[in-house]
Amino acid sequence: MSTGTTTVDLEKMFRGATPFEAKGAANATGAPAATGAPAATGAPAATPTPSASGVPRESKAAPAEPLPFAPANPASPPRESIATPETSRGTPMSTGTTDVDVAQILKGVAQLRKTGGAPPPPPVMPSPPQEMHSSPPQLAPSPMETPRGLSETEASPPELAPSPPERRTTSGPDLLPSVPTVAALARKRVEALLTSNAPFDGEDFEGANLSGMDLSNRSFVGCNLRGAKLRGTKLVGANLRGAKLDEADLRGAKLDEAELEGASLVRADLERARMGRARGAGAVLDEANLRGADLQGACLQEASFARANLRDVSADGLDATGSRFDGADLTDARLRKARLAGAVLAFATLERADLQRATLDGANLHRAVRRMTRLAGAGMKDVVESEPRPDGG
């Protein structure tokens, strides 16, 4: 069979080529091709051509095979191919002619060979020249640049601004953590004196923390130890004459054979302290806590234990001649063979106290609680039951 006429749109094939239209093709007899209705894209449609018998036949449209190098352009719709007439009665039709620019086709083929079969890339539009002083946008000015109209201080970034100084509170235990406390300085002073083997006479260690230290056989004559912490401190044989130990913490301290003459231990805590064979004539222990303390063999003549807590005290052989125990609590105290002649025990609590073979001659027991008190073998000659005088009589 002979093919009909074909129109090629080179505008779809090559960028920048001038579109052309296919002309009508004549059949083998040389009759001109009939003009049909134009396609939607503007290309001329196929026209009816006369057959061999002279009767014109209308040609049908056959889709043209797309070229592999035709670039896609969605903006312009594809054109329709030229119609090719069908055969009539088995007689082949003559081939039509096509007006094609061979130079443009060769140029396109060469371009496809360079690009490996892909269509040529679109031309890159040159970007407008940028000014030399332009810079990319920044969230904050750099440290080396200062925006116009701002000072260097205002233009500095937030992260470079100095952080505000920390405020110190005027209260709290860690106000001046680097400054040593008075108690720490006093302890260092005691350690220095211990190293030099110097006496502590007259020293001021008020509130010092000397707990657990070994201060045995040291001299503390007239020393100020008010409120000092001496818990578990060894003061065996120490000289504490005239020392001020008011409200000191002496729990578990070892004061065996210590010299306490004239010492003041008002409201001191001596719970479970050991004071065996200590000497403390005239010592003042008013309102002191001596619960469970060991006073065996101690010599505390004319001492004062007014309103002191002496519960469970172990004071066998205690010499407290002429001492004052008015208002003291001696519940369950052990005072066997204790010498309490002339002692004042008015208003004292002696419940279940053990005073067997104790000496109570001339003692004042005015309104003392003696419930279940054991007094077997105790000397009670001239015991006074009247209210004692302020002078102890």
Secondary structure, DSSP 8 states (H G I E B T S, - for coil): ---------HHHHSTT-----------TT----------TTS------EE-TTS-EE--EE------TT----TTS------EE---BTTB----------HHHHHHHHHHHHHHTTS-------------TT-----SS--TT---TT--HHHHS-GGGS--------S-STTSSTTS--HHHHHHHHHHHHHHHT---TT-B-TT-B-TT-B-TT-B-TT-B-TT-B-TT-B-TT-B-TT-B-TT-B-TT-B-TT-B-TT-B-TT-B-TT-B-TT-B-TT-B-TT-B-TT-B-TT-B-TT-B-TT-B-TT-B-TT-B-TT-B-TT-B-TT-B-TT-B-TT-B-TT-B-TT-B-TT-B-TT-B-TT-B-TT-B-TT-B-TT-B-S---TT--
